[in-house]
């Protein structure tokens, strides 16, 4: 399923230039010999991956006591390109272990210990509910909280931005993510994905907060999905300033909003399938087979 995900977008692949899989966790060639050390930051992506790996290691028969988990706080200002930000980002998705000095890593390795069994089991339970086709159990855990996992509130605040919204009146609206994209796009002016991301407005800043967690190629592919969704597409595209397959995926296409896109943006959706579906955790947004909508109180409900 993860290989399908990595191959899902137009510009992406499940392998790097050398043919190596991006995600080798489940490779049959990989041998797990305890003790196993998991290095992770407090980044939301890393934390969810801890749950995933704990679940997988248990399926291999590896005991919790043989898994040492080290979590590293985010460090600002250690790379010149990324000085300390002027404001606290709403979602912490950009942490990296490389920002820590080798001495710190070695010291933490020497002090590494397994998680308590109860916390380890909670992590596995979170992964199972996260990857389930029915997201309600996971959403309830995020809202109610789970001891030892303070990141859940922030994680749901992020994930909820990708589900279509339903008002108390019953009206259906775009997800926050799609709403930002369509609000930034112009009817008259063609824009590359780079221009959309770099929009100098509050909308652009809010979009960049989400892009910092999804990556920029994700936005480029979402635009492509909108452009090819149906015959009355809300977004149209044309060749960009760079040729395709030249190594500039965010500059090889340009996009602009159509009149239908304006109606969807301003008046909302008539039905969920007016927007292209979007995989989220174990389910999909905008899918007729998974009609999940975000309510105004922040909860998820089936339409």
Protein Blocks (a to p, Z undefined) as FASTA:
>chain_A
ZZmmmmmpmkbcfbdfkopafblmlpckbccdddddddddfbfklmmmmmmmmmmmmmno
pafklpccddddddehkafklccdfbdcfbdckbcfklpcfklmmmmmmmgccddfklmm
mmmmmmmmmmpmblklmmmmmmnopehiamlmmmmmmmmmmgccddfkopacddfklmmm
mmmpcfklccdfklmmmpccfklmmmmmmmmmnopklmmmmmmmmmmmpmmbfbdcdddf
bdehiopaklmbccdddfklmmmmmnopfbfklpccddehjbcehiaklcccddfkopac
dZZ
